[in-house]
Amino acid sequence: MTLQDSFWLVISVLGIYTIIIIITRIFGLRTFAKMSSFDFASTIAVGSVLAAIILNNDYSLLKGGIVLVTIIGFQSLFTFLVRKNEVLKKLFTNKPQIIMWEGKILHEQLKHCNVGVDDLLAKLREANVHRFEEVKAVVFESTGDVSVIHNDSNKEIEQQLLLDVNTENIWDKSL
């Protein structure tokens, strides 16, 4: 690699990062949030485009900028449509699942979510759980994240917190 090639590589990196910052300011912080599988796919696509622009001499900054605006613009449009249309929401978003309820592991739900007991236990440790009784609920979120709701003072969970969560398997067994 020549000094001139190195110079243009640095200029490409600075240029494409500047374009990404501008796009993020225009389209908002959700641009790189991991809120749905579509957001995740968009982030991967952006990373691939970024790498291609930086490492490939055939890609211009203008071409890369157009591709990035198209990907992120489509992501924003898709997010808007899914938010406004229940049919699209059901088709394209995963519903969060309860995988542990009131200290009991829901093994069928774990299988359904393709989560192993070891993975669940790791998340419980990460959430500083000492005993299963300390857990009111564990939710496998639509993003793949795991949320642990502690059982402090045996408080009830506000129903609104579980509004979008698939709870059909827990109400029959626990209430």
N, C-alpha and C positions, 0 to 999 in steps of 0.2 A: 504494500500500500504506500502510495506516495504521500508527500506532505499535502499536496493539493487535494487528493482523495480524502485525507483525514479532515481537512478544512471543510469540504463539502458535506462530509458525514456529520460533523458538528453543526453546521448550518441547517442541515435537514432535521436533525433532532430538535434544535431550538425552534425551527419553523413549525414542525408538526405538533410539538408541545404547546406552542403559542396558539395554534389552531384549536387544539383540544380544550385549552383553557377558555378560549372565546366561545366555543360551542357549549361548554359546561355553563358558562355565565348566561348564555342565551336560553338554553333548554332547562337549566336548573340542576340542583344537586342530585336529583333522582337519576340523572344520566348514568351514574356508576353505582347506584344503590343495588343491592342484591335483594330485591323485593319479590321477584317472581322468576320463573324459569326463562321468560322472555328477556328480562333484564340481564340475567346471567348470559344468555346467548349473545345479546348485544355487546356486553362487555368483552366477551371472547372475540367477537368479530372486530371490535375496535382495536383490541390488542394485536390481532393478526394484521390488520391494515397498518397499524403503527409500525410493526416489525418489517412489513413488506416495504413500506416507504423508506424507512431508514436503511435497510440492508440491500435494497434492489435499486440499481441505477435506472431502471425503466420507469419507475414511478416518480412522477413529479409531485411537488407539494400541492399544486392546484388540484391535480387528479386525486390525491389522497384526501385533501380537504373536502372535495365534492363527495367522495365515498363516505367519509366520516359524518358529514352533515346528513347524507341520505340515511345512513344506519341509525343515527340518533334521532333524526326527524321521524323516521318510521317507528322507532321505539316510542317516541312521545305520542304519535298518532295512535298507535296500537294501545298504549296505556290509557289514553283518553277514551277510546272506543270500548275497551273492556270495563272501564269504570262506569260508563253510561249504559251499557247493554248487558243485561243479565244472562242472555244466551251465550254471548261471547265470553263472559266471565266464567260461566260453568264449563265451557269448552276449553279455555286456555289457562285457567288457573287451578292449582291444586288447593284443596281445602285442608287447612291444618287438622291434624289428628291428635287425639289424646292417646298417649302410649303408657301412661301411668296415672292411676287415679286413687286418691286417698291411701297412699302407701303401698298399693298393689300394682305390680307390673301387668300390663295387658298384653299377654304374649301374642294373641291373634292380631292385635293392632301393630305390634312390632313386626310381625311377618308381613302384614299388608304394606307397611312403610319401608320394608327391606332394611330394618335397623336391628342390629344384634344386641343382645343383652349387655355384652361388653361395652358397646358404644354408649348405651344408656347409662351404665354404671360410671363410665368416664365423665359423662355430662353431669351426673349427680355429684361426683367428687368436685368437678369444676365449679359447681354451684354451692360448694361447701355444705353438702348434706351429710350428716353423720349417721342418721337412721332413716329407714323408709317411712316411718311414721311422721317424719318432718315434712313429707311431701304431700301437698294437696293435689297437685296435678303436674304432669309433664306434657308439654305440647310439642309435637313435631310440626314445625311451621312450614308453610308452603315454600319457603326459601331453602329448606333443608336445615335451618337452625333449630336448636332445641331450647325451649323455654321451660324453666323450672319455677313453679309457683309453690312457695313454702307454706306450711300449715301452721303459721304463727297463731298461737292462742285459739286454734281450731276455728278460725274465722271462715265464713262462707265466701266463696268467690262471687264477685259481682257478675251477674249473668251477662252483662254487656261485654265483659272481657272474653267470653266464649261465644259471642254472637256468630262469628264466621267459622267456628271450629266444629268439626264433625263430632258430635257428642252422643250419637244414637247408641253406641255400644256401652256407654257408661251409665246412662240414666236408668236402664233396666236393672243393672246389677247393683247400683249403689243407693238409689233413692226409693 
